[in-house]
């Protein structure tokens, strides 16, 4: 049956042998029938969350020159600031400005060969962040948040494995050493008529930036916009619930689980009667770039072959049109599929740093 609401999973139930089985049953249902869920009692300190929430309006109120200092077009790693309309989803401009950060890593990529082997271009996605010099307090706030969300992701993955009848560490070999974080502001839209209209905040998509996504909806509950697409083709609201994260499946996890756990299509719609910013913070649990489609499909084939019986479903309507190069086998490695997605979303950065592959990725439809 198609879901009509998003389940809430209380992670504190994992601590007791009496309540853990109930949590695992509820999590199994969310994994296999919804693809979206909330987690409560998640263990991330409230001060880490509140520090980041309080930093968002300060960050986005910085003057244009401070934002230009950390502009995304300075970074071959696609890290930094992008203005409203700078990113596209489903071929349309998204109405959001954002700053993208990641686990801090050195830039170790250079052209040419290393130990006789060609350096893989997607490895260039890894590298350092850009930090605004006019807001030095931001860095420790963001880095603390990334550390805590990385730890939450690890705790959650162990529960996911158990809910799918697997050893707790099963999914860890698929992870990258770099996870990504976006700080996002959706500004209010202006009403063009007396009737309420909607604008694309971010278009329909399945998350291609990670293994799992952990979303903090940082605006008051009355600021709506996030919706998930159910199996019947209906858009279901995902409202803000204080004290929770929204968690959803990424494309690579769908591949590894043979579609038993599907990445759910979702979007953000902005209403013309919205009178204040919508603020959100998605954290994308990273997948290692050298994960091949063959490895992703074959590693857990025997386990998920039995579970997959009866789950095969033809993608229809809006879901079938979602750009999903790794799911559909266009590229052999997760890293190349990820690079291609980044270039198509931020074409100015792609032209500047990836000219050799730009045309191929843009025109591969």
C-alpha positions as CSV (number, residue, x, y, z in Angstrom):
1,X,0.0,0.0,0.0
2,X,1.1,3.6,-0.7
3,X,2.2,5.5,2.4
4,X,0.2,8.5,3.5
5,X,2.5,9.7,6.3
6,X,6.1,9.5,7.3
7,X,6.9,7.1,10.2
8,X,8.8,8.3,13.3
9,X,11.5,6.0,14.6
10,X,12.5,6.5,18.3
11,X,16.2,5.5,18.4
12,X,16.2,5.3,22.2
13,X,14.2,2.1,21.9
14,X,17.4,0.4,20.7
15,X,18.9,0.6,24.2
16,X,16.6,-2.0,25.7
17,X,16.3,-5.7,24.8
18,X,12.5,-5.3,25.5
19,X,11.9,-2.5,23.1
20,X,14.6,-3.1,20.4
21,X,12.6,-5.7,18.5
22,X,9.7,-3.2,18.1
23,X,12.1,-0.6,16.8
24,X,13.6,-3.0,14.3
25,X,10.1,-4.0,13.0
26,X,9.1,-0.4,12.6
27,X,12.4,0.4,10.9
28,X,12.1,-2.5,8.5
29,X,8.7,-1.3,7.4
30,X,10.0,2.3,6.9
31,X,13.0,0.9,4.9
32,X,11.0,-1.3,2.6
33,X,7.7,0.5,2.2
34,X,8.4,4.2,2.6
35,X,12.0,5.2,2.1
36,X,11.5,8.2,4.3
37,X,11.3,8.4,8.1
38,X,11.9,10.7,11.0
39,X,14.4,9.7,13.8
40,X,13.8,11.1,17.3
41,X,16.0,10.7,20.4
42,X,18.9,10.5,18.0
43,X,21.7,11.4,20.4
44,X,23.0,14.5,18.6
45,X,23.5,17.2,21.4
46,X,20.9,19.9,21.3
47,X,23.6,22.6,21.6
48,X,25.3,21.3,18.4
49,X,22.0,21.7,16.5
50,X,21.0,25.0,18.0
51,X,24.4,26.5,17.4
52,X,24.0,25.6,13.7
53,X,20.4,26.9,13.5
54,X,21.5,30.2,15.0
55,X,24.4,30.5,12.6
56,X,22.2,30.2,9.4
57,X,20.7,33.7,9.4
58,X,24.1,35.2,10.2
59,X,25.7,33.3,7.3
60,X,23.1,34.2,4.7
61,X,23.1,37.9,5.8
62,X,26.8,38.2,5.0
63,X,27.4,40.9,2.3
64,X,27.9,39.9,-1.3
65,X,31.7,40.2,-1.2
66,X,31.9,37.7,1.7
67,X,29.8,35.2,-0.2
68,X,31.8,35.8,-3.4
69,X,35.0,35.0,-1.3
70,X,33.7,31.4,-0.8
71,X,31.8,31.1,-4.1
72,X,31.4,27.6,-5.5
73,X,32.9,28.6,-8.8
74,X,36.3,28.9,-6.9
75,X,36.2,25.2,-6.0
76,X,36.8,22.1,-8.2
77,X,35.4,20.1,-5.2
78,X,32.0,21.8,-5.6
79,X,32.3,23.3,-2.1
80,X,31.2,26.8,-1.2
81,X,28.4,29.3,-1.8
82,X,25.9,29.4,-4.7
83,X,23.2,32.0,-5.2
84,X,19.5,31.6,-5.9
85,X,19.1,30.0,-9.4
86,X,22.7,28.8,-9.6
87,X,21.7,25.1,-9.3
88,X,19.3,23.2,-11.4
89,X,17.3,20.0,-10.7
90,X,15.3,18.2,-13.5
91,X,16.6,20.9,-15.9
92,X,14.9,23.8,-14.0
93,X,16.4,26.4,-11.7
94,X,16.1,25.8,-8.0
95,X,15.0,28.8,-5.9
96,X,17.5,28.5,-3.0
97,X,20.9,29.8,-2.0
98,X,23.2,27.5,-0.2
99,X,26.7,26.9,1.1
100,X,28.1,23.4,0.8
101,X,30.7,21.9,3.2
102,X,32.2,18.5,3.6
103,X,34.5,16.5,5.9
104,X,37.7,18.6,5.8
105,X,40.3,16.8,3.6
106,X,43.4,17.9,1.8
107,X,43.4,18.4,-2.0
108,X,45.6,15.5,-3.1
109,X,44.5,15.3,-6.7
110,X,46.7,16.5,-9.6
111,X,46.7,15.7,-13.3
112,X,48.9,12.9,-14.6
113,X,49.7,9.5,-13.3
114,X,50.5,8.1,-9.8
115,X,52.5,4.9,-9.6
116,X,51.9,4.4,-13.3
117,X,48.1,4.6,-13.0
118,X,45.9,7.4,-14.4
119,X,44.5,9.6,-11.6
120,X,40.7,9.2,-11.6
121,X,39.0,12.5,-12.3
122,X,36.2,11.9,-9.7
123,X,38.8,11.9,-6.9
124,X,39.1,15.6,-7.5
125,X,35.7,16.0,-5.8
126,X,37.6,15.5,-2.5
127,X,39.2,18.5,-1.0
128,X,39.1,21.4,1.6
129,X,36.2,23.7,2.4
130,X,36.0,27.4,1.8
131,X,35.4,29.3,5.1
132,X,34.1,32.9,5.2
133,X,36.7,35.2,6.7
134,X,34.0,37.6,7.9
135,X,32.4,34.8,10.0
136,X,35.3,32.9,11.6
137,X,32.9,31.4,14.3
138,X,31.2,29.3,11.6
139,X,34.0,26.8,11.1
140,X,33.9,25.1,14.6
141,X,30.1,25.1,14.5
142,X,30.0,23.3,11.1
143,X,32.8,20.9,12.0
144,X,31.1,19.9,15.2
145,X,27.9,19.3,13.4
146,X,29.6,17.1,10.7
147,X,31.3,15.1,13.4
148,X,28.0,14.4,15.3
149,X,26.1,13.6,12.1
150,X,28.8,11.3,11.0
151,X,28.5,9.4,14.3
152,X,24.7,9.4,14.0
153,X,25.0,7.9,10.5
154,X,27.2,5.1,11.8
155,X,24.8,4.3,14.7
156,X,21.9,4.3,12.3
157,X,23.6,2.1,9.7
158,X,24.0,-0.6,12.4
159,X,20.3,-0.5,13.1
160,X,19.5,-0.6,9.4
161,X,21.6,-3.7,8.9
162,X,19.9,-5.4,11.8
163,X,16.5,-4.5,10.6
164,X,17.4,-6.1,7.3
165,X,18.7,-9.3,9.0
166,X,22.4,-8.5,8.4
167,X,25.4,-8.2,10.6
168,X,25.8,-4.7,12.1
169,X,28.9,-3.7,10.1
170,X,27.6,-4.9,6.7
171,X,27.2,-1.5,5.1
172,X,30.4,0.2,6.4
173,X,32.7,-0.9,3.5
174,X,30.6,1.1,1.1
175,X,31.3,4.4,2.8
176,X,33.6,7.3,1.8
177,X,36.0,9.2,4.1
178,X,34.2,12.4,3.1
179,X,30.6,13.3,3.9
180,X,28.8,16.4,2.6
181,X,26.6,19.1,4.2
182,X,24.5,21.8,2.7
183,X,23.3,24.9,4.6
184,X,20.2,26.0,2.5
185,X,18.0,29.1,2.5
186,X,14.8,29.2,0.4
187,X,13.7,32.8,0.3
188,X,10.1,33.8,0.2
189,X,8.5,34.1,-3.2
190,X,6.4,37.1,-4.3
191,X,2.7,36.5,-5.1
192,X,2.0,37.2,-8.7
193,X,-1.8,37.2,-8.3
194,X,-4.4,37.1,-5.6
195,X,-4.4,33.3,-5.6
196,X,-1.7,31.2,-3.9
197,X,0.9,29.8,-6.3
198,X,3.9,27.6,-5.9
199,X,7.6,27.7,-7.1
200,X,10.2,25.0,-7.3
201,X,12.5,25.3,-4.3
202,X,14.2,22.1,-5.5
203,X,12.8,19.9,-8.2
204,X,11.8,16.2,-8.0
205,X,14.8,14.0,-7.4
206,X,16.2,10.9,-5.7
207,X,19.2,11.8,-3.6
208,X,22.4,11.1,-5.5
209,X,24.8,12.7,-3.1
210,X,25.1,10.0,-0.5
211,X,24.3,6.6,1.0
212,X,21.7,8.1,3.4
213,X,20.5,11.7,3.9
214,X,19.9,13.2,7.3
215,X,17.9,16.5,7.0
216,X,17.4,19.1,9.7
217,X,14.4,21.2,8.9
218,X,15.5,24.4,10.7
219,X,12.5,26.6,10.3
220,X,9.3,26.7,12.4
221,X,6.7,24.0,11.7
222,X,4.4,26.4,9.9
223,X,7.1,26.8,7.2
224,X,6.3,23.9,4.9
225,X,7.5,22.7,1.5
226,X,9.1,19.3,1.7
227,X,7.1,16.5,0.0
228,X,7.8,12.8,-0.8
229,X,6.2,10.9,-3.7
230,X,4.3,7.7,-2.7
231,X,3.8,4.6,-4.9
232,X,0.4,5.9,-6.1
233,X,1.9,9.1,-7.4
234,X,0.6,11.3,-4.6
235,X,2.8,14.0,-3.0
236,X,2.9,13.5,0.8
237,X,3.9,16.4,3.1
238,X,6.9,15.9,5.3
239,X,6.3,18.6,8.0
240,X,8.8,19.8,10.5
241,X,8.8,17.9,13.8
242,X,11.0,19.6,16.4
243,X,13.7,17.3,17.8
244,X,13.9,15.0,14.8
245,X,15.8,14.5,11.6
246,X,14.2,13.5,8.4
247,X,16.1,10.5,7.0
248,X,15.9,9.1,3.5
249,X,17.5,6.5,1.2
250,X,20.0,7.5,-1.4
251,X,20.4,5.9,-4.9
252,X,23.4,3.8,-4.1
253,X,21.6,2.1,-1.2
254,X,18.8,1.2,-3.5
255,X,21.2,-0.5,-5.8
256,X,23.0,-2.5,-3.1
257,X,19.6,-3.7,-1.6
258,X,18.3,-4.7,-5.1
259,X,15.4,-2.3,-4.8
260,X,14.2,-3.8,-1.5
261,X,14.9,-0.3,0.0
262,X,14.0,2.3,-2.6
263,X,15.2,5.9,-2.8
264,X,12.0,7.9,-2.6
265,X,11.5,10.8,-5.0
266,X,11.0,14.1,-3.2
267,X,10.9,17.9,-3.8
268,X,10.5,21.3,-2.1
269,X,7.7,23.5,-3.2
270,X,7.6,27.1,-2.1
271,X,4.2,28.7,-1.6
272,X,3.6,32.4,-2.5
273,X,2.1,33.0,0.9
274,X,5.3,32.0,2.6
275,X,6.4,35.1,4.5
276,X,9.8,34.1,5.9
277,X,12.8,32.0,4.9
278,X,12.7,28.2,4.8
279,X,16.0,27.0,6.2
280,X,17.2,23.4,6.0
281,X,20.4,21.4,6.5
282,X,20.8,18.1,4.6
283,X,23.8,15.9,5.6
284,X,24.8,13.4,2.9
285,X,26.5,10.2,4.1
286,X,29.2,9.7,1.5
287,X,29.7,6.7,-0.7
288,X,33.3,5.7,-1.8
289,X,33.9,6.8,-5.4
290,X,35.4,3.5,-6.6
291,X,32.3,1.5,-5.8
292,X,31.4,-0.1,-9.1
293,X,27.9,-1.0,-10.2
294,X,29.0,-4.7,-10.4
295,X,30.2,-4.6,-6.8
296,X,27.1,-2.8,-5.6
297,X,24.8,-5.3,-7.2
298,X,26.7,-8.5,-6.4
299,X,27.9,-8.0,-2.8
300,X,24.6,-8.8,-1.2
301,X,22.8,-10.6,-4.0
302,X,22.1,-13.8,-2.2
303,X,20.7,-12.0,0.8
304,X,18.4,-9.6,-1.0
305,X,17.3,-12.0,-3.7
306,X,14.9,-13.6,-1.3
307,X,13.8,-10.3,0.3
308,X,13.2,-8.8,-3.1
309,X,10.5,-11.2,-4.1
310,X,7.3,-9.3,-4.7
311,X,9.0,-5.9,-4.5
312,X,9.7,-5.4,-8.2
313,X,7.7,-2.4,-9.4
314,X,7.9,-0.5,-12.7
315,X,8.8,3.1,-12.2
316,X,5.9,5.2,-13.5
317,X,5.0,8.8,-14.0
318,X,7.2,11.4,-12.4
319,X,9.4,8.8,-10.7
320,X,10.5,7.2,-14.0
321,X,11.8,10.6,-15.3
322,X,14.2,11.1,-12.4
323,X,17.8,11.5,-13.4
324,X,19.6,8.5,-11.8
325,X,22.7,7.6,-13.7
326,X,24.1,5.1,-11.2
327,X,20.7,3.4,-10.7
328,X,20.2,3.1,-14.5
329,X,23.8,1.9,-15.2
330,X,25.0,4.8,-17.3
331,X,28.3,4.9,-15.4
332,X,30.4,2.1,-13.9
333,X,31.5,3.8,-10.7
334,X,29.7,5.9,-8.1
335,X,32.4,8.5,-8.3
336,X,31.9,9.2,-12.0
337,X,28.1,9.2,-11.6
338,X,28.5,11.7,-8.8
339,X,30.9,13.9,-10.8
340,X,28.5,13.9,-13.7
341,X,25.6,14.9,-11.4
342,X,27.6,17.8,-9.9
343,X,28.6,19.1,-13.3
344,X,25.1,19.0,-14.6
345,X,23.8,20.8,-11.5
346,X,26.6,23.5,-11.4
347,X,27.5,24.0,-15.1
348,X,29.7,27.0,-14.5
349,X,32.0,25.0,-12.2
350,X,31.9,22.1,-14.7
351,X,33.0,24.3,-17.6
352,X,35.8,25.8,-15.5
353,X,37.4,22.7,-13.9
354,X,36.1,19.8,-16.0
355,X,36.2,21.1,-19.6
356,X,37.4,17.7,-21.0
357,X,34.3,15.8,-19.9
358,X,31.8,18.7,-19.7
359,X,30.1,18.2,-23.1
360,X,29.9,14.4,-22.6
361,X,28.2,14.7,-19.3
362,X,25.8,17.5,-20.3
363,X,24.7,15.8,-23.5
364,X,24.5,12.1,-22.3
365,X,20.7,12.0,-22.3
